[in-house]
């Protein structure tokens, strides 16, 4: 029974999540020969203030990046 726990920052649409579930399931079927009805996928959405990236919280990193891009 394959089990995937995917953690992403919040903001994905329902359609995007559905596509992730379908494509991950399809990959397990194609690569490992797993049965789709035995595949479980959990998507955990984490707020950007609870996710760190490049030494800072993700919300702060995105803000810095946006400010830098706007000053060009």
Secondary structure, DSSP 8 states (H G I E B T S, - for coil): --EEEEEEES---HHHHHHHHHHHHHHHHHHH---GGG-EEEEEEE-GGG-EETTEEHHHHHHHHHHHHHT-
